[in-house]
Amino acid sequence: MSQNQKPVAVGIMGCGRIAEDMLTALQLTKDIQVVAIASKNLELAQKFATRFGITRAYGNYEQLVADPEVELAYIASTNDKHKDLTLKCLQQKKAVLCEKPFAMNPKEVEEMIQAARDSKLFAMEAMWMNFFPLHKKVRELVHKEKKLGDIVSVRVTHTFNMKSVDDQLTETQKKRIYSAEQGGGSLYDLAVYSLTFFSNIFPNEDPTDINASVQLENGVDLASKAFLTFEKDGRKAVAEFHCSFLESLDNFCEVVGTKGKLKIHDPFHCATDMTLTTFDNNDTQSFNFPLPEIKAKFNFPNSQGLLYEAQEVVHCLREKKTESEWVNLDHSLRISKWIALIRKVVGLDK
């Protein structure tokens, strides 16, 4: 941060585990100052404020929306609140970083996009995966250097056994996963990463065919599996994901092409290591991208990497950009449409 640049004044909406990790990661930068935090539970907001040195704590989101000092709102509420909070923030001339999934369905996403573009304010879905140096390198290897040739298949496994930590979660935290009304389930919470990765590999394409299945509990998809077919210029590729809150497997991704294959190691969505194998000489090359160093405890793996996302937001705001090239609003709409299609295929939506 140069001497004549003030830190971006941020307000945090939500006091869940991802908000806690974001606040911890933000200790690595001087470009952001968290000036306010809000929760439906005032006592919880006050605890967070004391712990992280935040000036103001609010017991409802509306107070933070009205706070004139907040330039950027980080929305880390339950999924069902994303649209309304985003619209309220934009109405009050605040830029928005909203957690994934951006909203509950394409119609909501379209409303958010329209409001953001009408207001000429920055808005972005918090798909932190795309800002990891490793994932930027993936796009370079696939599209610029064409190390894999034509893509044949993509396979992602993304799982976490929630049942094994149920006794460590509050009732509010459980509802975020297990409540259909609040947007719980594996498609919204896990598959959004797989689908984003597919979009990175097949940019500006939509699947020509989708086959999917889910494992339901009280109407919520606690596990999901899908096969998406992508066809372009004679190339046909199948992208597959397996996402589950019922088991813990090796969370990896493998991209196979006509010239080679790329394996992104666990945890694939916030990975630091991957291996490239070329078929002509069976040569193997390893890549490692160390995380920022911080002595702190996080709720989720590699949450130090939330810093990369925060740095991109600061860059966009200072450059007067209303969208990020790495996660633009059209991307968020595309992913929302894919989730809606999968939900329709498996009978979750009409």
N, C-alpha and C positions, 0 to 999 in steps of 0.2 A: 504494500500500500504506500503510495507516494504521500509526501507531507501535506499536499493540498487536497487530498481525497479523504472525505469522512467515511467511516464505516457505514454500511447499509443497516438501517434500523429495522429489526425484524421482530414480528410478533408470532408466538407459537400458539397454535390452536389445537389443544389436546395434550394430555399428560400420560399417554400410553408408552409402551416400551420403545417404539420407533422414535417417538419424540425425545425420549430420554437419551437414546443413542445419538440422535442428531445434535442435541445440546452438548453432549460429551465431545463429539467430533468437532464441533464449532470452536472448541477451546484451542484448536490448532491454527486458527486464522484470526487476524486482526481486522479483516475486511468486513466482518459482520459483528454487530452488537445487538444482542437480544435485549429488547427494552420492555417487553411485556409477555405474559403467558396467561392463557385462559383455559379453564376446564369447567365442566358442569359441577365439579366438586371444588369449591373454593379452597378448602383445607389442603387438598392435593396440589392445587396451583401454588399456594403459598409455600408448601414444602419444596416444590421445584424451584420457586423463585429464590428462596433462602439458599438452597444448595448451589445454584448456578449463578448467584449474584444478579438476579433480574429485578429491576426496579419496581415493576407493577405486576400484581397478580389479580386476575379477575375470575369471578364465579360464574360467568356466562360468556359466550362467544361474542354477543352483541357489543359488550363493553370494549372488547379488543378491536372490533371492527370500527368503532367510533373513536378510537385513540388516534389523535392527529399526528403523533410522532412516528407511528408505524408506517414504514414505506413498503415493506414486503410481508405478506402473511404466509406462514408455512402451515398448511392445513393437514393435520394429522389426526383428524377425528375418525369416527367410524365411517365406513364407505357410503352409507346412505345419506350422510350430511355433506358430502363433498360438493355437490352441485349448488345447494343453497348457500353454503358458506362462501364458495367461490364468487357467486353472483353478488352477494352482499359486499364482499371485499372490493370487487371491481367497481361497484356503485360508489364506494367511498374512496375511489382513486388509489387503491392499493394494488401493487403487483402481487401475483399469486404463484406459490409453489405448492401444488396439491398432491398429496400422496396417491400412489396407485392403488386400485384402479381409479382413473380420473373421475369416473362416475359409474352409475349402475347400469346404464344402457346407452345406445347411440343417440337417442333423442336428447337425453340430458347433456351428453358431451357436445352435441350440436348447439345447444343453448349456451353452454359455457364458451365455446369457440366464438359464437356470434357476439357475445357480450365482451369478450376480450378484444376482439378485432374492432368492434365499434368504439371501445374506450381507448384503443391504441396503447394499452398497457401490457406489460410482460405477463405471460401466463405459461405455466409448464407443468406437465405431469412429472412427479418425482420418481422417474424411472432411473434410479441411481446406477443401475448396471451399465448403461450406455456410456457413462463417463469414466469407467475404469480404464486405465491405460491398456490392459489386456484386451478388452473388448474393442477398443479403437484399433488395436493391432490386428484383431481378427478381421475387421472390415478391410483393412489395408491388404492383408494377405489374400483375402478372397476376391476383392474387387479391383484393386490397383495392381497388385503383383500377380494375381491369378494363379497362385501356387497350387490350388486344388483342381484347376481346370473347370469343366462343367460340373455343377453340383448334382450329385445323384441322390443323396439322402442326408437327413439331419435327425439326430436322436437325442432327446433330453430326458433325464430323470431328475425330478426335483421333489424331495419328500422330507417330512419331519413327523415323527410320532408324537402328536399332541397329547395323546392319552398318557404318555409317560411323564408329562409335566403338569397334568391337570391340577394336581394338588398344590402347585406353586402359583397358580393363576387366580386372580380375583374373578368375581362373577362378571364384572364388566369386560375383562379380557377374554373370558370364555365366550361371551355373547358375540364378540367380534368375529370369532371363528365359527361358532355353531348356530348363529341366528341368521335365518334367511332374510328377515326384515332389515337387518343391519348390513347385509351384503357379505355374509360369511361364505366359506367354502373354498375348495381348492382352485376353482377356475379364476375367481377374482384375486385370490391371494398368492397363488403359486404359478398357475398357468399363464398369467399375464407376463411373467418373465420369459417363459418358453416362446410364447407368441411374439413377443418383442424381438427375441433372438431370431426367429424365423423371418420376421420383417426385415431385420438387418441383413440376412443372407439373401432374401428375395425382395429387394427394395421396390416399392411401387407396384407390387404384384398382389393379387388376391388369389386365394386357393380356388381351384376349379372343382374340387371335390373334398368333402369332409366326412369322415366316419369317426364316431366317438361313443364312449360309454362312461357312465359314472356309477359310483357306489354311494347311495344316499343314506342319511341318518336324519330323521325328522325333517325331510325335505331339503336338506343341505348336502351338497356334493363334497363329501369328505375325501373322495378320491376320484380322479378323472384320467381318462386316456383318450387320445385322439390321433388320427392320421390325416394330415392335410396334404393334398396334391397340388403342386405348382408346375404349370406348363407354360413355356415361352420359347418361341423360335425353334421348335423341335426338341427342346430339352424338357424332360419330365422328371421331377424329383418328388420324393415323399418325405415330409417332415413329421416326426412322431414325438409326442410327449407323454410321460407318465408322471402325474402329480398326485401326491397323497399326504394326508394328515394321519394316516393309519399305520405308517411304517417308516423306518429310517434306513434308506439305502445309500449307495454311493451316488452323490448328486453331481453327475458329470454330463458333458455334452460332447457328441462326436459328429463331425461334419465330414462326409466322404464325397470326393469328387473323382473325376476321371484320371487325375494326375497325382492325387495324394489325399491324405486324411489329416484332420486336426482334432485332437482330443483336449478339451478344456477340463481341467481337473476340479475336484470337489473343493469348495462349493462353486458350481459353474457360474452362478449369477453374479458373484462378487469374487471371482477367481484371481489368483496371482500367478498361477502356473498353467502352462499348456505345452503340448508336444505336437510337432508337425512331422509327418512322415511322407516322403515322396516315393512314388511307386517305381520309377524307372531305375533308381539305384538303391532303393530301400534305405535311403539316408534319413536319419532322425535328428531333429533340431529341437532343443528345449528352450522355452522362454520363461523368464521369471520377472515379475514386476512387484517389488517390495511395497508394502503399505506404508503410509505415513506413520511415524513412531509416536506413540503416546502411551503413557503408563496409566491405563484406566480400564475398568471393566465394562464390557458391553453386553447387551442382551442377545444380540445376533452376531453371527460370524462376520468378521472383517468390516464392521461398521465404521472403522476409521475411514473407509472409502467414501462415506457420505460427504467427506470434505471435497472430493472431486466434483460432486454435484453442486455443492455450495459455491465453489469457485466459478463454475460455469454460470450460475445465476448472477453472481456479482459482475462477471465479465459482460454478460448481456445487458444488465442494467446500466453499467458505465458506458457501454457502447451504444446505448439507446436502442437496443434490439428488443422487439416484442416477442420473439420466439427464438428458441435454440435450434441450431442446425442438427443437433444430435437427438433431440426429442421434440419435434415440432408438433403443432396442434393437429395437423392432418394425420400424423402417425398415431396419435392418441385416439382419433376417431376410427382409424382403420382397425386398431386392436380391439376397440369396443365392439365394432361390427363383427369381428371374428368370434369374440366371446359370445355375442348374441346368437350367432349362427350355431355355435356348438351347443349352447343352452337349448336352442330350438330342436336340434337333432336328437338330443337325449331326453327331450320332453319336459325340461324345466320351465320353458317359456312356450307360449303358443305361437 
